[in-house]
Amino acid sequence: QVQFVESGGGLVQPGGSLRLSCTASGFTINTNTMGWYRQVPGKQRELVASIGFYAITNYADSVKGRFAISRDNTKKTLYLQMDSLKPEDTAVYYCNTNPFRSDGWGQGTQVTVSS
């Protein structure tokens, strides 16, 4: 059974930074295309960043230039560095494969950007 565990969220002021982490059990992050998703209540979950083979990355236009996805193969951990955060980045953030696995949704980590 696959289980993704996200961490690193919190409350931050506009313009601030956070780094999210994701680990997995029953799954190998290192050799699969992975993504970070976010969801706001009442809205559809959206893919904000993905990383594939050869560390090729892609970003949603709304976060391009501010977020950076990476992974540490030694630690088997996926990261999302978020800089210049805006109030509209407030959401629950999840990691999953890209395309996502229906059984891969964890609890997520809440990111709140507010002054």
QUITAVEN-V207284 format. One record per pair of residues at least 6 apart in sequence whose ideal C-beta (glycine too) atoms are under 7 Angstrom apart, sorted by the first residue. I is the first residue (numbers start at 0). J is the second residue. D is the distance in whole Angstrom. If there is no record, write none. Layout:
i->{I/I}
j->{J/J}
d->{D/D}
//
This chain:
i->{0/1/1/1/1/1/1/2/2/2/2/3/3/3/3/3/3/4/4/4/5/5/5/5/5/5/5/5/5/6/6/7/7/7/7/7/8/8/8/8/8/8/9/10/10/11/11/11/12/13/13/13/13/13/14/14/15/16/16/16/17/17/17/18/18/19/19/19/19/19/19/20/20/21/21/21/22/22/28/28/28/29/29/29/31/32/32/32/32/33/33/33/33/33/33/33/34/34/34/34/34/34/34/35/35/35/35/35/35/36/36/36/36/36/36/37/37/37/37/37/38/38/38/39/45/46/46/47/47/47/47/48/48/48/48/48/48/49/49/49/49/50/50/50/50/56/58/65/65/65/66/66/66/67/68/68/69/70/70/70/77/79/81/84/85/86/86/88/88/89/89/89/90/91/91/91/92/92/92/93/93/93/95/95/96}
j->{25/23/25/26/100/102/103/23/24/25/105/21/23/94/95/103/105/21/22/105/19/21/92/93/94/105/106/107/108/20/108/17/18/19/20/108/17/19/92/108/109/110/17/111/113/17/84/112/114/84/85/86/112/114/83/84/84/81/82/84/81/84/110/78/80/35/78/79/81/92/108/76/78/76/77/94/75/76/70/75/77/70/72/75/96/49/51/96/97/49/50/70/77/94/96/97/46/48/49/94/95/96/97/47/48/68/79/92/94/44/45/46/47/93/95/45/47/90/91/92/44/90/91/90/59/59/97/58/59/62/66/56/58/62/66/68/79/56/57/68/97/56/68/69/70/68/66/81/82/83/79/80/81/80/78/79/78/76/77/78/94/92/88/112/112/112/113/110/112/110/111/112/110/107/108/109/107/108/110/104/105/107/103/104/103}
d->{5/7/5/5/6/6/5/7/5/6/7/6/5/5/6/6/4/7/5/6/6/5/6/6/6/6/7/6/4/5/6/6/6/4/5/6/7/6/6/3/5/5/6/5/7/6/6/6/5/6/6/6/6/6/6/7/5/6/5/7/5/7/6/6/5/7/7/4/7/6/6/6/6/7/4/3/7/5/6/6/5/7/4/6/6/6/4/6/5/7/6/7/5/6/6/6/5/6/4/7/6/7/4/5/5/6/5/6/6/5/6/5/7/5/6/6/6/4/7/5/4/6/5/5/7/7/6/7/5/5/6/7/5/7/6/4/6/7/5/7/4/5/5/7/6/5/6/7/5/5/6/7/5/4/7/6/5/7/5/7/5/7/7/5/6/5/6/6/5/6/5/5/6/4/7/5/6/5/6/6/6/4/4/6/6}
//
